[in-house]
Amino acid sequence: GVYEFVDVPGGEGDAKRLQINAQNCVHCKTCDIKDPTQNITWVAPEGGGGPNYPNM
């Protein structure tokens, strides 16, 4: 649910746009691994140390 195509309001026909839902990201880096053309620049969140999950 991080990347999804949504309908463009008032768009012609099947017009869609890419929406990024960052709140759903679990920082698995799959988006970077599955991007052979390097269109996505992945950086570690929270200051470079990665996510800080409590109770783990």
C-alpha positions in Angstrom: 0.0 0.0 0.0 2.9 2.4 -0.3 2.6 3.0 -4.1 -0.8 3.1 -5.7 -2.4 4.5 -8.8 -5.5 6.7 -8.1 -8.0 8.3 -10.5 -7.3 11.9 -11.5 -10.3 14.1 -10.6 -11.8 15.5 -13.8 -9.3 13.4 -15.8 -10.0 12.2 -19.3 -10.9 8.5 -19.7 -8.7 6.3 -17.5 -6.4 9.1 -16.3 -4.5 8.0 -13.2 -1.6 9.3 -11.1 0.9 7.7 -8.8 0.3 8.3 -5.1 3.0 7.5 -2.5 1.6 6.7 0.9 4.8 7.1 3.0 2.9 6.2 6.2 2.6 2.6 5.0 6.4 2.2 4.4 8.2 -0.3 6.6 11.6 0.6 5.2 12.2 -2.8 3.6 14.1 -1.3 0.7 12.2 -3.5 -1.8 11.4 -0.4 -3.9 15.1 0.2 -4.5 15.9 -3.5 -5.1 13.0 -3.8 -7.7 14.1 -0.6 -9.5 16.8 -1.6 -11.9 16.7 1.8 -13.6 17.4 3.5 -10.3 14.4 5.9 -10.5 14.0 5.7 -6.8 16.7 7.1 -4.5 16.3 5.2 -1.2 17.7 6.7 2.0 17.6 5.4 5.5 15.0 7.2 7.6 15.5 8.8 11.0 19.0 10.1 10.6 20.6 7.2 8.8 20.1 4.6 11.5 16.8 3.2 10.1 13.5 3.1 11.9 13.4 3.0 15.6 10.8 0.4 16.5 9.9 0.2 20.2 9.8 -3.1 22.0 12.0 -5.0 19.5 
